[in-house]
Amino acid sequence: GDVVRLVVGDGIRIGLAGVAAGCLLALWAGRWIAPLLFAQSPRDPLIFCLVTAALLIVACLASGLPALRATQVDPNVALRME
């Protein structure tokens, strides 16, 4: 359980940092993107929430699958490989 918590926690932490930076950049760049959008606001909160949720789900899956694989490795074999 500790291995999964460690690996998934790091993946989610990195994903949150990326989402936060991306949201700030998108909000900042919204004024230049607005003329390219048709009948849509560049600061639509629903779109921001949906994209944030999708990216965090992908981050969980991307860190969860290797974490589950790491739990199947024998600790003695992993320590001898180093």
C-alpha positions as a Markdown table, in Angstrom:
| # | Residue | x | y | z |
|---|---|---|---|---|
| 1 | Gly | 0.0 | 0.0 | 0.0 |
| 2 | Asp | 2.8 | 2.4 | 0.8 |
| 3 | Val | 4.4 | 1.9 | -2.7 |
| 4 | Val | 1.1 | 2.7 | -4.4 |
| 5 | Arg | 0.4 | 5.7 | -2.2 |
| 6 | Leu | 4.0 | 7.0 | -2.9 |
| 7 | Val | 3.9 | 6.6 | -6.6 |
| 8 | Val | 0.3 | 7.8 | -7.2 |
| 9 | Gly | 0.8 | 10.7 | -4.8 |
| 10 | Asp | 3.8 | 11.9 | -6.7 |
| 11 | Gly | 2.0 | 11.5 | -10.0 |
| 12 | Ile | -1.1 | 13.4 | -8.8 |
| 13 | Arg | 1.1 | 16.2 | -7.3 |
| 14 | Ile | 2.9 | 16.7 | -10.6 |
| 15 | Gly | -0.5 | 16.6 | -12.4 |
| 16 | Leu | -1.9 | 19.2 | -10.1 |
| 17 | Ala | 1.1 | 21.5 | -10.7 |
| 18 | Gly | 0.7 | 21.1 | -14.5 |
| 19 | Val | -3.0 | 21.7 | -14.4 |
| 20 | Ala | -2.5 | 24.8 | -12.2 |
| 21 | Ala | 0.2 | 26.2 | -14.5 |
| 22 | Gly | -2.0 | 25.4 | -17.6 |
| 23 | Cys | -5.1 | 27.1 | -16.1 |
| 24 | Leu | -3.1 | 30.2 | -15.3 |
| 25 | Leu | -1.6 | 30.3 | -18.8 |
| 26 | Ala | -5.0 | 29.7 | -20.4 |
| 27 | Leu | -6.6 | 32.5 | -18.4 |
| 28 | Trp | -3.7 | 34.9 | -19.3 |
| 29 | Ala | -3.8 | 34.0 | -23.0 |
| 30 | Gly | -7.6 | 34.1 | -23.2 |
| 31 | Arg | -7.8 | 37.6 | -24.5 |
| 32 | Trp | -5.7 | 36.6 | -27.6 |
| 33 | Ile | -7.7 | 33.4 | -28.2 |
| 34 | Ala | -11.1 | 35.1 | -27.9 |
| 35 | Pro | -11.3 | 36.3 | -31.5 |
| 36 | Leu | -10.7 | 32.7 | -32.7 |
| 37 | Leu | -13.7 | 31.2 | -30.8 |
| 38 | Phe | -17.2 | 31.2 | -32.1 |
| 39 | Ala | -19.9 | 31.9 | -29.5 |
| 40 | Gln | -17.7 | 30.6 | -26.7 |
| 41 | Ser | -16.0 | 32.4 | -23.9 |
| 42 | Pro | -12.3 | 31.8 | -23.4 |
| 43 | Arg | -12.9 | 31.7 | -19.6 |
| 44 | Asp | -15.8 | 29.3 | -19.5 |
| 45 | Pro | -15.8 | 27.6 | -16.1 |
| 46 | Leu | -17.5 | 24.4 | -17.3 |
| 47 | Ile | -14.8 | 23.8 | -19.9 |
| 48 | Phe | -12.0 | 24.5 | -17.3 |
| 49 | Cys | -13.6 | 22.1 | -14.8 |
| 50 | Leu | -14.1 | 19.3 | -17.5 |
| 51 | Val | -10.5 | 19.6 | -18.8 |
| 52 | Thr | -9.1 | 19.7 | -15.3 |
| 53 | Ala | -11.0 | 16.6 | -14.3 |
| 54 | Ala | -10.0 | 14.8 | -17.5 |
| 55 | Leu | -6.3 | 15.6 | -17.0 |
| 56 | Leu | -6.3 | 14.6 | -13.4 |
| 57 | Ile | -7.9 | 11.3 | -14.3 |
| 58 | Val | -5.2 | 10.7 | -16.9 |
| 59 | Ala | -2.6 | 11.5 | -14.3 |
| 60 | Cys | -4.1 | 9.0 | -11.9 |
| 61 | Leu | -4.1 | 6.3 | -14.5 |
| 62 | Ala | -0.7 | 7.1 | -15.7 |
| 63 | Ser | 0.8 | 6.8 | -12.2 |
| 64 | Gly | -1.6 | 4.1 | -11.0 |
| 65 | Leu | -0.7 | 1.4 | -13.5 |
| 66 | Pro | 3.0 | 1.5 | -12.9 |
| 67 | Ala | 2.4 | 1.6 | -9.1 |
| 68 | Leu | 0.3 | -1.6 | -9.3 |
| 69 | Arg | 3.0 | -3.2 | -11.4 |
| 70 | Ala | 5.6 | -2.1 | -8.8 |
| 71 | Thr | 3.7 | -3.9 | -6.0 |
| 72 | Gln | 4.1 | -7.2 | -7.8 |
| 73 | Val | 7.9 | -7.1 | -7.7 |
| 74 | Asp | 9.7 | -9.0 | -4.9 |
| 75 | Pro | 11.5 | -6.4 | -2.7 |
| 76 | Asn | 14.6 | -8.6 | -2.4 |
| 77 | Val | 14.9 | -8.8 | -6.1 |
| 78 | Ala | 14.5 | -5.1 | -6.5 |
| 79 | Leu | 17.1 | -4.4 | -3.8 |
| 80 | Arg | 19.6 | -6.8 | -5.4 |
| 81 | Met | 19.2 | -5.1 | -8.8 |
| 82 | Glu | 20.6 | -1.8 | -7.4 |
